[in-house]
């Protein structure tokens, strides 16, 4: 523990002092208790950068004294005035001075109170055990060869080169949103890190893919992989080394969460499968994928210190079981398929910033889940230096410190000094660098055929700029370097002919479109309009009314608003760093006009939500398009980041009601970032069909037309529950819109019960349940069989012994002179470098390591492989079922498998009763079947699928008693079940 005097000295000494001493008083709350972990003393952040420092009282008094002296001098200057006049003037001056003193005293009191409140904003010391040291990579066989190559390279690197590859160069200092500098002496290149999950942010001639929530709605593993593969290809062709996606955090605890749309839905299994398939696709193209945002970054309000005028980010307070069974699950699935990078999030978990939380990064991610890649920070999510490196952070992004473009890195030269003064162990920096290089080798980025040399030996660099659309631009945009070059080569990476990625984008968007209502089979439409049931009248033309701004285009173009930060025209993407520029955007009205036979159909388009009084209601069918948008917290549109409610926006509900009051066949299409409450109009008699089309990307109009006209089956299924009100989602489903403190606290008291789990447990009838969706054909399930592949036992096999040793290096501290700036070095303004100016900067005062730093840590029994103990992924049950297409056309159905755990389970390690959700999704398969055909569908369940997380045993446990396996078409349509 440091004294108050020492703390003041640390703040005053230097930036290095901030880093070298910040972990002296850790905040920690146990991930195994009700409130959990923290490794970083929040008071160690240099709050003087944010709140004016109190001046000592003596600092004010001299100025007041000088004012008194000046008053006396003025008095001497009026010898001709009567003495009483002069005395009165002096009294007035004294009164003024008294009032000023009172005001200044009050101001000092307010400042003192503000600083006291600021300092008290974060909770006091917590209770969680620390987890040190950071486990070294290179102990698992899938990565063994890559680590051998990486060790050979890192052993030859200088100290500045190791720092170079673990520190970003600063925001906008190079062409990508994130950039590292090279290790030239060994031939390791600078890395380009680029958003993101929907395509290439700030890129040109690249695909704007359907959003993650749309991909989740496909429930199609093959499409998930193909989209990931195409994402990887486009990024590789643009020169991107590290793709910042996919996203599984937020999981989707709160349906109004602003960034839920980047992920695949609020179920951990659906998220995990979709993420794993996406990662496999991306990395099969040799691009490093990044799974993000680790972890529990569930809302945009207060996600980041200072962004919402609070000095600290929100703390997501989660119990250990909910963390493992819900929020960690998709990260485990991602690590199991070898994801190269994990991005730690802005928020705190249990009052500790995630990027400095040793329990989360060292204990869970690197030990329990066996993560072999590198941990990178979200942009400015790092809130400490040495403390975060010790806690498991391997790379800081974008390289700046606590503020955008400050050039004052929390790594960079400070990391260099920290190694030289002994604060950061040499072997920790070596592991950080080795993890980065091993990931580079693991993805084959040393292959010069795919990844050419840098200029002048080749053209292996990003061929686009994130900072300008011009061909010629600054190569170091954020610096004072005026040097320009060709920064945008406008390389088209969208594919051509049958390989044109727009085809795949349309297929994904169409399969991610969910038909939830279809009375009298009003859909699909026919190009001529008329059907056997509905014949011509009047002029003989079939009259179609198209209504709503969402059916049309933004008049200023689809990219008019930066990062898609507005809701104008048809909605095909949310906004934020996960959004991309549209190379084109097909509006619904364009696709409808090209799909209907205009010789027999008359289309009247009213592309506004304000219906004119004289609108033509004599339509044979009305298609109404409405939407609901949201996005990332650094920007807002009409007061929205996280959605303020779940209704449609811009008067969409009123538009539907007005049209449906006159048009007797109304079809409603909703484009949205997540679930929308439909209750204002869903039961109106003229609303015959409803489609939830999610966020379809560039092929929006073509995809919805394919579904409306039945060119493809309506095969999307809901990746979330559609409730009848926002309150239906329970207390845990509500955004915190107003902070409850300067370090806002959000308790995840609902535990496992989010989305359909909450609805089931509380016996709430949703409007449409999780997994629901209609088809243009019909299916039946029969002949359920449960085959035991491995007998039931409570615990997984013991953690495998480590037979592969991590790389080892010399632990000698390098000569400080080796880290000096080279002679005649040109420093660019605000660019982050690894060098120091003088060896005098190196001071070797004892470093106050966090309490528990030297404690022995027992490896987790749930660990031992990528994603956890390999025994967890052994298959125990083969579920098979016959699926018959009983309709008249080919269609696709999703076979969903749910598990219900026994009642009255008691954990033998704690004696506590274990409560379970009513049912949980544990597997699914999507199959296409011809009319009248039957196929057998198989789903295999693993030990982990059949287990719960025991806080006492710190392991996965299969409970005693019968486990029910139910199979069907949604979470509430499960016609078949059996016990195991």
N, C-alpha and C positions, 0 to 999 in steps of 0.2 A: 504494500500500500504506500502510495506517495503522500507526502505531507502537502498541506495547502501551499506552503512556501515553495516547495519543489514544483508543484503544478504550475504556479505562476511563472517560475523561471523557465519551465519547459515551453510554455506558450510564448514567452518573450524571446527565447533563444533563436529559433529558426524553424523552418519548415521541417527540417530533419527532427527537431525536438518533438514536433507533433507526432511524427511517425514512430520515433524510437521509444516513446513513453506512453502511448495512448492506451495500452492494454493493462495498465496498472490496477484499475478497479473494474473488473468485468461485470456486466449485467448478465445474469444467467438464470433461466428458469427451465426446469427439466422437461425435455420432450417426453419423458415417461410420466409426468404428472399433469395436473389439470392446466397449468400454465407453464410455459417452457422457456427455452434457451436463450442465452445471450453471451457473447464473448467480448463485446466492445463497450467500454465505458463511454457513454454518449457525451459526458462532460469533457472528454478529452478532445473533442472537436474544437477548433479554435473559434469560439463564439465571438471573439472580438472582431472577426470579419463581418459579423452580422448585427451586433448590438453595440452602440457607442459605449466605450469604456467609461466607468465612473472616474471623474477627476477628483483628486484629493481636495478636501475642503480648502486647504491652504492655497490651492491653485486658483481659487476664485477671489479670495480676500485681497490679494495685492491690487487687483484691478479696482476693487471698490475703494481701497485706500487711496489709490491714485486719483480717483474721481473726487474724493474729499479734498485732496490737495489742490486739484484744479478749481474746486469751488472756492477755496480760500484765495487762490490767485485772482479769481474773478471779483471776489469781494474787495480785494485791494484795488481793483481797477475802477471802482465807483466811489471815489472820495467825496464827490459833491452831493451824494444822496444822504438824506436824513438817516440817522443810525437805526431808527425803527424800521425803515424800509429795508435797509440792508439786513437787519436781523430776520425780518419776515422772509426775505428771499432765501436766506440760509436755512430757515425752518422748512420752507417748501422743498429745498434741495434734500434736506435730511429725510423729509417724508417720502420723497421720490425714491431715495436710496433704500429706505425701509421697505417700501412696497416692492422695489426690485429685488431686495434680499429675500423677501417672503416668496415672491414668484420663483426666483432661482432655487430657493430651498425646496419649494413644491416640485419644480421640474426635476431637481436631483432625486427627490423622493420617488417620483414617477419612474425615472430611469432606473433607480435602484430596484423598485418593485418589478419593473419589466425584466431586468436581468435576473432577479430572484426567481420569477415565474419561469423564465426561459431555462434557467439552470435546473429548476424542479420539473421541467416538462417531461423528462424521461423518468420512468419508475426507478426505485432504488434497487440495490443488489438483489439478484434472483437466486434460484436454487439449483440450476442444472449443472451436471458435471461437465467440465471441459473435455475436449477430445484432441489430444496432441500426442506425438507430432503428426504432421500430415503424412498419411501413408504414401509410400513411393509407388510409382507406376512400374510396369514391366514384370509383373508376377504371374500373369495369366497367358496360357499358351496361344490364344488367337493373336496376341500382340507381341509375342516373343521375338520374332525376327525384326520387326520394326523397331523395337527397343534396342536390339543389338546394334542396328545401323545408327540409331539416334545417339546411342552412347559413344560410338566411335566419332561421330561428328561433334557432339557437345564437349567431349574431352579436349578438343582442339580449339574451342572457342575462348576468346578473352572474356573478362568480366563485362566490359561494355557490350559485347555482342550478345551475351546471355540476357542482359537487361534489355537490349534492343528488341529481341524477339518476344519479350513478355510485356512490353509496354507499347501502347499506341503512340503514334507520332503527334496526335492532337487533332481536334475536330477541324475538318476541311484542309488539313495540311497536305494531303495527297488525294488521289482521285476517288477513293472509295469512302464510305461512311466510317469505316474503321480500317486502319493501316498500321502494320508494324514495319520496322526498319530491318534491313538485312544483317546477316552475319557474313560479310564479304569474304573473310579469310578462308571460310570452309564452304562457300558456295550456297549458303542457305538464303533464299530470296525473301524480299518483303512480302508480306501476306496482305491480300485484299479481303476484307470482311464486308459483306453487303446484305442488307435486307433484300428479300425476305420471303416470308411464307406464301405470298401470292404472286411472286415474280421478282424481277430485278428493279428495285426501287431506283428512281432517277435514271433508269436505263431507257434506251430507245430500241425500236424494232424488236421488242420482246413481248411475250404473251402476258396478258392480264388474266390470270387464272381465276376460276371460281374460288371463293373463300373456303377456309377450313370447315366452317359450319355446313356449307353445301356439300363438301366432300364427305363429312360425317353422315349426312342425310342419304348418301348413296348406299351406304352399308356394303360397298363393293370393294373387296380387298384388291382385286385386280386393277380397278381404276385408281385406287389409292396409290398403288405402286407405279402405274404408268404415269400418272401426273407427277409423282416425285421424280421419276426418271427424266421426264421432259424438263422439269424445273432444274435438275442438276445439269443437264446438257446445255441449257441456255446460259446458266451461270458460268459453266466452264468455258463456253465459247466467248463469253464476254471477259474472261480473265479473272473471275472471282474464285478465290481459294476456299473461302469459308462462307457458306450460305447461312444466314441468320434465321433459321427456321428448321422444322416446324414448331408451332406453339401448342403446348398443352397446359399452359398456365397463363391466364386463369383457366381453371377447370370448368367454371360456370356455376359456382355456388349461388350467385345472385343473377337472376335472369335478365336484369337490366344492366349488367356489367358492360362497360364500354368496349372491351376488347374480346368478349366471348367469341365473337365471330371469327377470330383468327384461329381458334381451336376447333375441335371436332364434336363437341357436345359434352354435357355435364355428367357423363358416366365414365368412370376410370377405365373400364375395359374397352369401350368404344374408342375413347381417346387413345389408349395404349396401342390398340391394333392399328388405327389409322396413322398414328405417329410412326410406328415401327415400319409399316409398309412404305410410308413416305421417305423415311430415312434410308431404307434399303435402296429405293429408287435413286435418290440423290447421290448416295455414296457409290452406287454401281457406275456412276459417271465420273468417279474420281474426285468429287467435290465433298469437302468436309461439311457435314450437317451440324446444326446447333439446336439442341432441344432447349426450349425456354418456356416460361420464365420461372426458374427454380427459386422459390416455391411459394404458393399461397398468395400470389399477387392477384387478388380477386376483384378489386375495384380500382377505378382511376382516381377518384377523389382521395387526396392525401397519400397517393402512392409514393411520393418522392418528397424528400425534405425541401422546403422552401417553394416548391412549385405551387402549393396551395396556401402559401403564407403561414404555414406552420413550420417550426424549426426542425421537426422530425417527421419522418414518414409514419404511416399507419402501421400498427403492429397487429398482425394476424395471430391470434392466440389459439393454438390448436393442441388438442391432446394427442398423445403418441399413437393411439390406435387409429384415429381419424387421419392423421398424417400418413400412416402407412397404407391403410386400406383405400384411401380416397386420393389424396393429392400426390403421393409419391408413386402410386401404381403406374401411371403412364411413363414416368421417368425411368422406372425399372425396366419396362418393356423396351424403351428406347436404348438404354444401356445394353440390354441383352443382345440387340442386333448391332452393337458396335458403334454407336454414335460417337463422333470425334470430339464434340464440344458440348458443354453445358453452360448456359448463361444464367448467372445468379441475378435475382430480381432486386428492384428498388426498395421494397418494403422491408419492414422488420417482421420476424416471426418470434413470438414470445419475447418481445422487447429487445431483440438483437438484430441488427441489420444482417440480412441473409449473406451478403458478400463478406461478412466478417464473423460468421457463426461457425465455430469449429465443430460443433455437434452435427450440424447439417452438412457441412462440406467434407470434413475429415471423417467423422464417425459414421455417417449414413451414406453419403455419396461415394466416397472413395474406399471405405472399408466394407460396409455392409453390402453395397451394390456393386463393388468391384470396378468402379469407373476408371478406365485406363487413359482416357483422353485428357483435355485441359479444361479448366473452369475459367470462363471469361466473365467479366462484369457486364451488366447492362450499362448503357452509356451514362456515366457519372453515378452509377449505383455503388461504387466503392466509396466508403466513408472513413477509411483508415489506411495506413500504410503497412508497416511491419506487422501489425496485428492481423490484418486481412491475409497477408502472405502466410503467416503462421497458421491461420485458420483454414487455409486451403485454396485461396484464390491464386490462380496461375497467370492470368493475363488481365491487365486493366485496359478498359476501352472507354472513350476513344484515346485516352492518354492524359487528358487534362485532369485537374484535381477536383475540387469541390464545385467548380463553376465552369460553364461552357466557355471554351476558348481562352482559359486563363493561362495555359501553358505551364501551370504550376503543379506538376504531376505528383501524385501520391506514390508512384513508383519512379521510373526514370532515374535521374541523378540521385534521388533520395534512396532508392533501392541500392544503388551502387555504394553510397556512403554507409548504408546500414550493413552491407556485407563487410566493407572495409573496417568498420568500427566494431564488428563482432555482434551486432544486434541481431541480424538475420543469419542463421547458420548457412554456411556455404552449400551444404548438401540440400537445403531447401530450395535455393535458387537453381541449383543443378537439376533438381526434380522438376521444377517449373519449366525450365527450358527443354528438358528431355521430353516431357509430355507433349509440348508443342511440336517438336521435331518428329517424335514418334507418330503422332497423328498425321503429319505430312507424309511420312513414309507409308503409313498404313493405308492411305488413300491413293498411293502410287503417284504422288505429285513430283516425285523425282524422275518420272518418265518424260523425257524431253519430246517425245512424239506428241503427247497430250499437253504438256506444260513446257513450252519452249523457253530457252534462255532469255534473260533480260537483254535489252539493248546495251551495247551495240552488237552482241553476239547473236541476238535473236529478237523476236517481237513479243516475248512472253511477259506482257504486262496488261493491266486492264485497258480495254480499248474504248472506254467511255468515261465521262466525268460526271460526278454527282453534283457539280457546282455550276455548270453552264451547259446550255444547249448548243452553243456555237462549236464549230469545228476546231477553231483555234482558241486556246484558253490558257490560263496560268496553270503551271504544273503543280504549284504549291499555293493553292487558292487562298488559304487562310493566313498566309505569311506576307512579309514585305518583299518577297522575291518577285521581281517583275517578269521573270523568264516565262515565255509562252512557247507552246508547241501544239501539234495536232493532238487534242485530248479526246475528241469524239470522232471515231472512224465510221460510225453509223452502220455497224455490222448487223445484218438481219439474221437473227438466231431463231426465227419462228418456224423454220422448216418449210418445205415446198411440196406441192403435189399431194400425194397420199400421206406424206409425213408432215404436212402442215399442222402445227399444233392447235390451230383453231378448231380442227375436227375433234380432237380429244377434249379440248375445253368445252365444246358444245355437248359432247357425250356426258362429261362429268356433270355439267350444269343441268342437263335434262334428267339424269338419274338422281340428282339431288333435289329435284322438284317433287313436292309431296301433295298429292290429291287427298283432301280430307273430307270433302263433301261432293256428292255427285247424284243428286236426286233425279230419278227417272232416266238415268244414264244420258243426261243432257250432253255430256262429253263422251267420246271425242266429237269435235266438229267435223264437218265435211267442207271441202273447198267450194262447192256450189251452194252451200248453206242449207239447201233443202234435204230432208230425210223422208223415209217412208211414212213417218208419223206426222211430218209437218210439210204441207204442200204450199205452192205459190198463192199469192193473193195480190190484188191491186195491179201494180205495174208489172208484177212478175219477178221483181228483183227482191232478193233476200236482204233485209235491212239490218246492218250491224252497227251498233253504236259503241265507240271506244272512248272511254272517259278516264280522266286523271292525268295529272302531270307526270306520273310515273310511267305512263305509256310512251312518252316522248323523250326528246333529247334536251340536254342543257343547251340553250341557244348560243352560249359562249364556248361550247365545246366540252367534251367529257373531262378534260384536264384543266378546266378553268380555275378550279379552286386548289390551292397547294395541298398536296397529300390527300386529295379528295375530301377536303374539309368543309363540305357543304352538302345540302340535300336539294339538288336542283335537277329536274329531269329524272329519268329512270335510275333506280338505285341498283348498282351492280357490285358495290364494294363499300365497306366501312372506311373510316379515315385513320390516318396516323402513319407511323413508320412501316406498318405492315402493308400499306397500300402501294399501288404502282401506277405509272402512267398507262393509259389505255392507248394501244396502237390504233384501235378503232373500237367503237361500241355500238352494237346493233340494238336499236331500240325496239320495243314490242310493236309499235305501230308500223315500222318498216317491215318487220317480218310478217305481220298480219296482212299487210297490203300485198306482199308477194306470195302469200299462202292461199288467200281466197281467190277464187275465179271472179275477176271483176266484171266479166260479162254477165254474170248472174247474181252478183253480190254488190250492194251499195254500202260503202263504209262512210260513216259520219264520225269524225274524230273531234273530240272536245278535250284538248290536252291541257286542261287546267282543273284544279280542285274546286274552283268557284264556278259552279254551274249557272249559266245564264238563265234568266227567267223564261226566255222563249226557246229553251232547248227542245229538240224534237224527240218526244218520248214514244213515237210510233215505230219503235224498233222491234224486230223479231228476236233479237238477242242483244244484250248489253254486256260488254266486257269492261269491268272497272278495275283500274290499277292503282294501288295505294302502297305506302311504304313506311318504314320506321328505321332511322339511322342512328349511329353512335360511333365513337372512336376513342382514340388515345388522348390522355389527359393533358398533353402540352398544348392542345388547341380545343376550341369549342365552337359549336354552331348553334346559334339562338339559345345559348345557355345550356347546351347539352354536351356532355362527354359520356359519362354513364347516362343511360336514358333516365328521364325523370318519371316515366311511367311506362306501361306496356301497350299503350294504345297506338294506333297509327298516327302519323304526324301530318301537319299542314292541312288539317281538316278532313283527313281521309275518311274517318268514320261517317261524318255528315254527308260526304259525297256519296258513299255507298247507300245510305239511307234515302237520300233524295232520288237517286237513280232507281233503287229497288221499289220505291213507292209508286213508280209509274211503269217501269219496265218489267213485264211479267216473267221474263227469263234473264236473270242477272247472274253473271259469273264474276267472281272476285278473285283477283290475283294479288298476293301480298309479297312484296320484296322486303326483307327485314334482316336485321343483324341477329335476331333470336326470336323467342316466342312473342306473340302478339295476342293481346286480349281481344277476342272477337265478339264479345257478348252484346255490344250495342246493336248488332245487325245480323248475327249468325242465324237466328231463328226467324227472321223475316220470311214470309211465305214465298216471296219472289226471288230470294237468294237461293239459287238452285245448285250452284257448285262453288267451291272454294279451293284455291291452290295456294300453298305456301311455297314460294319459289326461292326463299333464302337470298343469297348473294351470288348471282350466276356468272359474273365476270364479263369479258368482252363479247361473248356470244349470247348475251342475255335474250334478245328477241328471238333468235333462231331456236334457242333451247326451249323457251316457253311455247313457241309455235309447234315444235315437234311434239310436245306433250298435249297441247290443246287439240291438235288435229290427229292424234293417235299414231303419228309416224313411229313413235316408240311407246312402249307401255308406260303407264304411270307407275313407276317402281320405287320412287323415293319413300323413305320411312322417317318419321320424326326422330331427330337426335336429341330431343328435349321434350318436356311435357308442356302442353298448352293449357294453362289454368284458366279459370273463369274470372280471376282477379289477381292482382299482384299479391294481395294478402294471402291468397291460397298457398303461396310458396313458403309461408311461415316466417318467423322472426329472422331466421338465418338467411332468408332470401332477400333481405332488404338492404339497399345501399345505405351507407352512412354518409349523408349529405352534409351534415354539420359536425365539426370535430367535437369530441367530448373531452378534449385536452390538447395541449400543444404537442403531445405525442399521442395521437388518437389511438384508442384501444378498441379492437373489434374481436369479441370472443366468439369462437366457433362452437357455441354450446350445442348446436344440433348434431355435432359429431358426424355420423355416417348418413344422416337423413337429409339429403338434398334432392331436389327435383322429384322424380317418381318415387323414390324411397320415402320422402316426406309425405307425399300424397297418399301412398299406400298405408303408412303407419298411422296417419291421422284420419283415415277413412274419408278422404276428400275426393269427390268425383271431379276429375278434370274435364275440360271440354274435349281434348284429344290426348290420349296417353302416349307416353314414351314408346317409340317403336311403331306407332300406328301409321298407316297409310293405305289408301285404296289403290286398286289396280283396275285395269280395263277387262280383266278376266277374274276368275275365281279359283280358289285352291282349297284342298282339304289335306289334313294331316292324319296319319294312321300308323299303326304298327311300331310304336315306340319300343326300343330295346336298349337296355343299359348293360353293357358288358364290362366287367371288372378287368382291367389290364394290370393292375398292381393292387395288392391287398391294402386295406385301410390300416394305418398306424398313426398315432397322434403326432409324432415329430418327424421332421425330415432327417435324412442321414446326417451324421456329423459333418461339420465343415471340412472340406478337403484340406489336407496338409499342403503348404506352399512348397512346391518342388522347384520353382523357378525363382531365382534371386533377382532383385532389381539391380540396375547398374550401380556401380560404385565409382567414386572419383576421389581425388585428393581433397582433403578438407582444409588444406592450408589457405590462409587468407592471402589473396594476391597482393603484390606490391602496389600501394596506392598510386604510384606514378604511372602505372599502366592504364589508369582510368582518367588521366588528364585529357582535356581537349587537345587534339593534335595541333601542331603549330599552324598558324595562318588559317585556322578553321573559320569558315563563314557561318555564323549563327543566324538562322532565320528567326524572325520575330514570332514568339509564342510556339515555336516548334519544340517538341520534347526530345531531349537528347539524353544519352546514358552517362555523359561525361561529367567530371567535376572540374572546377576552376583551379583549385589549389589543394595540395595535400594537407594544408593547415585546416581544411574543413573536417578532417577525420579526427574525431574525439572518441576516446574509448572508455567513456563512463559506463558503469554497469547498467545493463538493460533490465528493467523490471518485467520479467516474463509473467504471463498471466498465472494466477493461482491454479495449480493442478497441471502446469505445463510439464513437470517432470514425473507425474504420476504414470504408472504403468496402465495401459489400456488393454483390456481383454478383447481380442477380435470378436466381432459379432457372430454368434452361431448361425445367423441367417445369411452370412456372407460366404465367400469362397469362389465366386464366379461372376461373370458379367450379368448384372441384374439380380444377383443374390446367389444363394446356395443352389448349385445345379439340381439338387434333389427336388427343389420347389417346382421345377419344370418337367418332372417326370409325369407321364400320362397315367392317370388312374382309372378313368372311365371313358369308354367309347359310347357316345350317344348316337343312335341311328334312328331315323324316322323316314317313312314313305311320304312323299309329297306329290299330290296329283293335281294337275291343271284340269279343272272341271268346266272351264269356260270354252269359248269358241275362237280364241286367238292365242298366239304365243304371248307369254308374259313372264315376269320375274317376281320371285317371292323371296323374302328374307326369313330364314328359319332361325328363330331366336331361342336360346337356351338360358333358363334362369335357375338359380339355386336358392333353396330355402333351407336355412339351418335349423337344427332341433331347438325346441323350447327348453327352458330350465337348464341351460348349460351353466356350469360353475367352473371358473378357472382354478385349477388345482394349485397354482403357484401363489395366488392371492386370496382365494376363497370368495372372490367376488362373482356375482352373477353376471353373465355376458348377454347383453341384449343385441338382437340382430334386426336388420331391416326385414320386411315381409319377404322380399325376394331381391336378388341381385343378378344382373346380367353377367354371364360368364363365357358366352361364346355365341357365334352366329356364322351363317353362311348364306350368301345370296346365289340363287340358281335361276337359270332360264329354262323354261319347260314349254314344249309345244302343246297345242290344244289336245286334250284327251290323254296326254302322256303322264306317266308316273316315274319318279326317280327316287333313289335312296340317297338321303343326305346324312352325312356324318359330321359330328363335332366332338372333339376330344378335350376332356377336362383334365387339368393338371392338379398336382397336390396343392399348389397355391390357390387355385380356383375353389378348392374345397376347404380352405383354412381361414381362420381369423388370426389377427395379430394379437398375441398375448403380451401385454405390457410387463407382466411379471417374468415370464420366460424370455422376453425379448426375442421371440421367435414366432414362426407361423405354426399353428396348431390345428389339426383336424379334430373337431369336437366329437365326443361320444354321442351316440344316438343316430337315428335315421336322418339322412340328408335327402330332401326331396328335389328331384330334377324335373322341371316343367318345360315343355316345348310348345311354341306357337308362333303367332304372327305379331304379337306386341306384348308389352308388359302386363296387359290386362286381358289378353286373348290367348290363353294357354290351355288348349283342349286336352293335351296329353301330359301325364305326369307319372313318375315312379319313384320309389325310394331306393336308396343305396346305403 
